[in-house]
Amino acid sequence: MLWTDVNEIAIELYEKHPDVNPRYILFTDLHNLVLSLEGFNDDPAKSNERILESIQMNWIEEID
């Protein structure tokens, strides 16, 4: 997975962290959760606020 795979990342986070409410997650924590996903192999420095916000919004949609 790459940072651009925001929907796939959101689905993985939803499945792996059902106890986390993405509405209240800090971007630093979200960044670390993404890096810990199995299959994620992009450069950690390539993320930015826009990408993390998109992941967060997709994750929220998965819950709803």
Contacts in CASP RR format, 6 or more apart in sequence:
PFRMAT RR
TARGET T0000
AUTHOR 0000-0000-0000
METHOD contacts of the structure
MODEL  1
MLWTDVNEIAIELYEKHPDVNPRYILFTDLHNLVLSLEGFNDDPAKSNER
ILESIQMNWIEEID
1 8 0 8 1.000
1 9 0 8 1.000
1 12 0 8 1.000
1 37 0 8 1.000
1 39 0 8 1.000
1 40 0 8 1.000
1 41 0 8 1.000
1 42 0 8 1.000
2 40 0 8 1.000
2 41 0 8 1.000
2 42 0 8 1.000
3 9 0 8 1.000
3 34 0 8 1.000
3 42 0 8 1.000
3 46 0 8 1.000
3 47 0 8 1.000
3 51 0 8 1.000
4 51 0 8 1.000
6 51 0 8 1.000
6 54 0 8 1.000
6 55 0 8 1.000
6 58 0 8 1.000
7 58 0 8 1.000
9 34 0 8 1.000
9 37 0 8 1.000
9 40 0 8 1.000
9 55 0 8 1.000
9 58 0 8 1.000
10 55 0 8 1.000
10 58 0 8 1.000
10 59 0 8 1.000
10 61 0 8 1.000
10 62 0 8 1.000
11 58 0 8 1.000
11 62 0 8 1.000
12 37 0 8 1.000
13 20 0 8 1.000
13 22 0 8 1.000
13 33 0 8 1.000
13 34 0 8 1.000
13 37 0 8 1.000
13 55 0 8 1.000
13 59 0 8 1.000
14 59 0 8 1.000
14 62 0 8 1.000
14 63 0 8 1.000
16 37 0 8 1.000
17 33 0 8 1.000
20 33 0 8 1.000
21 63 0 8 1.000
22 30 0 8 1.000
22 56 0 8 1.000
22 59 0 8 1.000
22 60 0 8 1.000
22 63 0 8 1.000
23 60 0 8 1.000
25 33 0 8 1.000
25 56 0 8 1.000
27 49 0 8 1.000
27 52 0 8 1.000
27 53 0 8 1.000
27 56 0 8 1.000
30 52 0 8 1.000
30 55 0 8 1.000
30 56 0 8 1.000
31 44 0 8 1.000
31 47 0 8 1.000
31 52 0 8 1.000
34 40 0 8 1.000
34 47 0 8 1.000
34 52 0 8 1.000
34 55 0 8 1.000
35 44 0 8 1.000
END
